Amino acid sequence: MQPLHHLTQMENRCISLAMFFLVAFLSEVSLSISQQQCGGASEGVRAGYWLPSASHYSPLSSINTSLYSHLYYSSLSIDETRSAVALPSGEESSILSDFSNSVKSSGNFAIKTFLSIGTNEYKEDVSNAAFSRMAGDRNLRKVFINSSIELARANGFDGLDLSWRFPATQMDMENLGDLLAEWRAAIMEESGKTSSDPLLLTATVYFSNHLFDMPDSNLNYPIDDMSNNLDWVNILTFGMHKNSNITIADAPLYDKDSHFSASYGVTSWLDAGLPPCKLVMGIPLFGKSWFLRNKDKNGLGAPTAAAGTKQRKSNQTGVIAYAEIEEYLKSQSVSVTHDNQSVADYFYSGDLWVSFDSALVVQDKIEFVVKSQLLGYFLWTISFDDSNCTLSKQASLSWNQYHDTSYEQGGFGIMQAGAVMQDLHASTGSPRSWYSKTLSYLLSTILVSVVL
């Protein structure tokens, strides 16, 4: 091939024109691939998790459904003997059967409901072992999948969510991939047989694609199986530190000294290959509390003596609902600090120290979600908000503000004008991986051609 400076003016123009059309073609392929992968929710996700245990202080009738696009019933667990979804008993059984109908009859007819099935927090080891056993056996996977679909349909849910916290070995991760593929196939088969819309399928997972503090130091989620079979992924970008003997921001947006931040979690999932339009970031409506060893040492990193007092709403030591935080903030003895570096708030009162997300922090996080072109956000849990739904309203208001601006400016992915919903559930391989390799090869070819 001749060097470009030896070509005629007409030949140079032809090459430039060909390169222009090739770049345009690749841009169109990029949009098509992103559209195919972004089949979850055309207007984005403004989700909330609701716990049936909160029904005595946060009944279904009190939920302001206008603030959410999707609501999760969280959650049922797995029957450790049969590997089917464990059915609730007593009062919770009636709450489960009423959930979808109650939520959808409150004025927001477009809202979608999910049945979340996850680890039983009161017996984590036993529950996680049951998930591991089920995921590793094809017959047990079928039992679990069929029971979940039957339960979702019987109670009027629009989708299912897996909240296994967390797979502990690489074999667990491989089996998780098989479970998701078979679950999606069963959902599509059931949809075809009943002529009904397919159930949505999501997973609630660790904040990072790579799991830290595990016996297996090389533990990563099965990205291709998740991309191909889930409508989206909810990442738990809070509660990232298992234990701490110093005061910390429990859900910082940034942390320059460690991996434990929401921004790191989002980046890790995107770098691993999950499309941004399939990623939903979590925001906590609770704080983490400690008792200080020394009341005079009350900043971030101060030594602690113990977890904070058990509160009524959370029923856990060291966890305090935003509604309860507000009560503390009314006192003149409380000192509140906003940390700009981490984008986190904390307060102390006497020897009590609490890290939490204020309305300002929620606003900043929603702006980050939109600028990162993610599908949306979820709030955990909506029953922890105050009676005015302060944080839920702030999240929804900020989403509408930033999302609409991004849409008007032609944001990428699910927020781009003209994005369409397409079914990719039957595809094989990773479209993103295929596209990346193809684009890399073609661009390399162009560069070589220009240089020669």
N, C-alpha and C positions, 0 to 999 in steps of 0.2 A: 504493500500500500504506500502511495506517495505521501510525503510530509505535507501538511496542509498549506505551507507557504509555497509549494510547487503547483498547487491546483489552480485552475482558472477561477475567475470571479464567479462565474455561473456555477461551477462545481462546489465552491464554498457555500454559496447560497442554498444549493440543494441539500448539502450536508446539514447546514443550520436548520433548514426547514424540517428535515427528517428528524433531527434531534428534538425540535420543538414538539412535533406530533408524538414522538415516543414518550416524552415527559408528560404530555397531556394524557396519553393513553394510560401511563402508569398511575397518574393521579386519579383517573376514573376507576381503575382497578382497585386502588386504595379505598376509595369511597364505597365501591361495591362490596369489598370484603368487610369493611367496618359495618356497613348496613346489614350484611348477612349475619354477622356475629351479634349485632345489637338488636335482638328480638324481644327484649324483656318488657320495656314500658316506654312508649313514645314520648310521654311528658315527664319522664324521670320518676324517681322513687322518693317519696317523703313518708317513710315507714315508722311505725311505732310498735313496740312489744308491750303486751299487756299480760300480767300474771293473774291467774284465777285466785291465787292466795290473797290478792289485793281487793277482792270483791266486797269485803266488809267495809272498806273505807274509800274504795274507788269503783263503784258499781258500773256495769256496762252502760247504764242510762246516763252516766255523767260524762262519758267520752265525747269530746267535741270532734266529731269525725271530719269536719271541714278542714282540719289541720293536717290530715294524712291522706295519702293515696293508697296505702296498704297497711293493714293491721295484722299483727301476729298474735295468735293464742299461744302463750309460752308457759309451759309446754307439757307434753306427755313424754313418757320414756319408753323403754323397751322392756318387754316381759323377759326376765332373765332365764326362764325355763323354756318358753315356747318360741322366743325370738320374734313374736308378733308385737305390734304396738300395744303397750299396756293400757288397758281401759281404766278410766277414772271411776271412782265410786262415790256414793253419797251425793252431797251437794254439788261437787265438781262435775258430776255427770250431767246434771241439768244445766250447769253453766256452759259446758262444752256444747250441748245441743242448742242453746239459745244464742251463742256468741255471734255467728254470722248473720242470723236473722235480725238480731238486735242492732248490730252495727250498720247493716244495710238499710234498715228502716228508719234511720235517724236523720235522713235528709241528703246525705252524700251517696247517691245511688251508683256512682262510678267506683266506689271504694272496693278493693279486693281484700279478701281475708285468707290468712295462711294458718295451717295447723303445723306448729313446730314440734318436732320429735327429737329429744336430746338427752344428754347425760343427766341422770338424777343427782342434783347437787348435794343431796343428803346422804348419798352412798356412792360417791364418784367412782371408786375403784371397782366395785361390783358392777356398776352400770357400764363403765367403759369396757370392762372385760366381756360383758354381754354383747356390746356393739362389735367388739373385735371378733368374737366367735361367730356372730351372725354374718359379718362382712366376709369372713374367710370360708364360708360354706355356701355353695350355689343354691342348695335346697332351702337353707335358712334365709338366704337373701330373698328368695321368692316368697316365702312366708311373710317376711317383714314388709316387702313391697306391696303385696296384694292386700295385706291388712291395712296399710296406710292409705291406699287408694280407696278402699271400701269405706274406711272411717271418714275420710275427707268428703266423699260424695254423700254419705249418709247425713252429714252435719252441715252441708251447704258451703264448704270451703272452696276457694278458687285455686288454692295452691298448697304445696307441702314444703316443709323446710327441715333439713337435717342439721341438728346442733350437737354433733358428737364432739365433746371437749375433753380430751383430744386424742386422735390416733397417736400411738406411742412408738410404733416401729415402722420401718420402711415397708414391711409386708402389709401392715395396716393400711398404709397409703395406697399400695397397689390394689388391695382389696376394695378400698374406698372408690377407686376409679372404676372397678368392675361393678360395684353397687350402683353408682350413678348412671353408668351406661345401661344397665338392665332396668333401672328404675324409669329412666326416660323412655326406653323401648316399651315398657309395660304401660306407661301413661299414654303414649301414642296409640298403642293397640286398644286400650280401653276407650279412648276417644273415638276411634274409628268404629268400634262395635256399638257404641251408644249414641253416635252422632252428636256428641257434646264437645264443647271447647276443651282442649287439653288442659289438664291441671298445670299450673306453673310449678317450677321446681327450683328451690334455692338452697344454699347451705350457709350456716352461720359458723365462722371459722376463726382461728387464731389471727391476731393482728398482722402477722408477717407470714409470707409464703414459707419461710424457714422457721421451724420451731426451736426455740432456745430452751435451755434448762431441761433437756430430755436426756435419758440414758443413751439414746442414739443421737450422736452429734451431727449426723448427716440426714436430717429428716425434713423432706420437702413435700408439699402437696402435689398431687397429679394434675398439673395445669391443663394439659390437653383434654383430659377427661372432664375436667370442670368447665372449660370453655365450650366444649361441644355439647354438654348435656344439661348444664344449669342455665336458667334464665339470668341469674346474677348471683353474686357472692357477697354476703354481709361480713365485714371484718370487724372484730371486737377490739377497736382501738381505745381501749380503757382497761383498767385492771391488769396492766402488763407486768407489774412486779408482783411476784407471788408473796414475798414477805420482805419487810424492810424494818431496820432498827433506827432509821433516820426519817425525817420528814421529806416527802417527795411529791412532785406533781403526778397524780395518778393517771392523768390522761392528757399529757402535754402534746401540743401540736408539733413542737420541735424540741430536740434535746441534742445539743452539740457534743455532749460527752458520752452518749450511749445510743444503742439501737432502739431504745424503748420510747418511741414517739409515734404519733399518728402519721406524720409525714414519712418516716422511715417505713412504716408498714405499708402505706400506699405505694411507695416507690418500689418496695420489694416485690409486691404482686405484679406491678406493671412491668418491671424488669424481667420477671419470670415468664411473661408472655400473656397474662390475662388482659384482655382489652379493657380500657378504662370504662367503656360503656357497659361493662358487666361487673363493675366494682361499686359497692355501696359502703360508705364509711359510718361507723358507729359514734354516737355522741351520748355520754352518760348524763342522766338526770339525777345523779347521786354524787356524793363526795366520799372521800376516804378520810378517816379521823384517827388521831393518835393523842396520847397524853405525853406531854413534854417531860423530859428529865429535869430540865432547868427552864423555868418560865422566862428567864432573861435571854435564853438562846432560842429564838422563835422564828428564824428564817428557814429557807429551804436548806436541807442537809443537817438540821438540828437533831441531836440525839433524842430518841423517844423511849418511854418507859413501858408502854403497852398500847394496844389498840383502843380506840375510843369506845365509849359506852354503847351497848346495844340499844338501838332505836326501835320505836314501835312499827314503823312502816317497813323497814328492811328486815327486822328481826335478826340482825347479825351485828356482832361487835365490829367496830371499825368502818361501818357503812352507814351513811346518813342521807336520807332523801332530800332533794332540793327544797321541798316544802318545809322540812324541819330546819334546814340551813337558814331559810328566810327568817324563821323565828329567832334564831341566834343573832342575825344581822340587825334586828330591831334594837338590840341593846347598845347603849353608848359605850360599853366597856369593850366592844369588839373592835379589833384592828384588822382592816381588810387591805390586801396587797394584790395588785395585778402585775404579774411578771411578764414583761414584754418579750423577753428572749424565748421563753417556752410557750407563750400564749396560754397562761393558766392563772387561776386565782387561788388565793388561800387566805384564811383568817385564823386568828387565835384569840382566845378569851380565857384568861387565867392560864391553866396548864393544858387546855384543850386546843388542838391544832387541826384544821380541816382544809384539805385540797378539794376544789370543786370547779365546775364550769358555770360561769355567770352568763348573763344574756350577752355581754360583750364578747366573751370567749366563743359562745355559740355562733354569733354573727361572723367572727373571724374564721371559724372552722367551715361554715357554709360557703364563705367566699373561697376558701382553699379548695373545697370539693368542686365548685363550679369551675374555677381556674384550672383545676387538674382534669377537667372534662369527665368527671366520674358520673355514673348513672344517678347517684343521689346519696341520701343519708338515712340512717335510722336512729331512733331515740330509745334508750334503754333506762328504765321502763317508764311509760307515760303516766303510770299511777304515782310516780315519785314527784311529778310536777306539782306546783301549787294549785289552789282552786281557780286561779285566773289563767292557768295554762301558760305561764309567763315564758318558759323556755321553748315550749312547743310552738307558741305563736311567733317567737323571735326566729326560730328555725324556718318556719313556713314563710314568714315575711321576707327574710333574707334570701331564701331560695328563689322566691318569685322575683325579687329585685335583681339578683345577680344572674339567675338563669335566663330571664327575659332579655337582659342586656347581652348575654353571651349569644343567645339565639339570633338577635337582631344583627349581631356582628358576624354571623356565620360560623359559630363555634363548630369544632370537629366532633365527629362521632354521633351519639344519640341526640345531641343538641343541635346538630346541623340542620338547616332548613332543607326539606325534601327527604329527610331520612325516612326509610320505610321499614316495616316489620316483616321479616322473612323467616321462614322456618329452616333452621340449620341443624335440627336435632338428629336428622338421619345421616348427616355428613360423616366422613371419616377423615382422620388426620387433623392437623391444626392449620386452618386457613391463614392465621397470622404468621405461622412459621413458614408456610409455603410462600406467602407473599413476601416476607422479609428476605428469604433466600433468592427469590426471583428478582426482586428489586435490586438487591446487592449485586447480583451477577450482571444485570443489564446496565446498571450505572457504572460498574467496573469496566464493562465493554466500551461504553461511551468514552470514559476517561482515557482508556488505552488508545482508542481511535483518535482522540484529539491530540494526544501527546506524540503519536507516531508521525 
